[in-house]
Amino acid sequence: MNKKVLLGGAVSALLLIVLVVGVATVDWDDYTTSDVPNEVPVFPTDDQDSIWDDSGELKEESLSYTVFEKYGVILLPLALLMFGAMVGGVCIAREEVESDDSN
């Protein structure tokens, strides 16, 4: 087999392992405890909907906190995988076809 294929397979397997570990370590009970929809809180219009609390830290109920603090382990391998797919697509697009068109 080609070295590129083996290296790509190894990197893909490593990213898959990291992704599976990331999904397995997230505490899904925070989001699966109820079978009925929860009411979305309505934010007041006097700038109380800030994602920062009084001490300058992110509020735990903010989207930023949830995405980066709770799911950061999953986002990193996904970002690496998407970057690799982008680079791979460019490399495949730039490959020259080695076929004989002398007919």
C-alpha positions, 0 to 999 in steps of 0.5 A: 500500500501507499505510504499516504494511504497508511498515514491517512488511515492512521490519522483517521483512526486516531481522530475517530478514537478521540471523537468517540472518547469525547462523546463518551465523556460528555455528561448527557444527563443535563440535556436528556432528563426531560421528555417534554419541551422546556420553556425558553426563558425570555430575556429582559431588554435592559442588557440583562441578556449578557453572557457574562456574569458580575464577576466577568465569567461566562454564565453557565446557561450561555451558548458560548459556555455550553459549546466551548466548555462542555463540548470542547473535547468534541469540537477539536477533533471535528475541526481537525477532521474538517481541516484535513478533509479540506486539505485532502480535497485540495490535494485530490483536485491538484493530482495529475491523472497518470493515464495514457491518452495517446490513442 
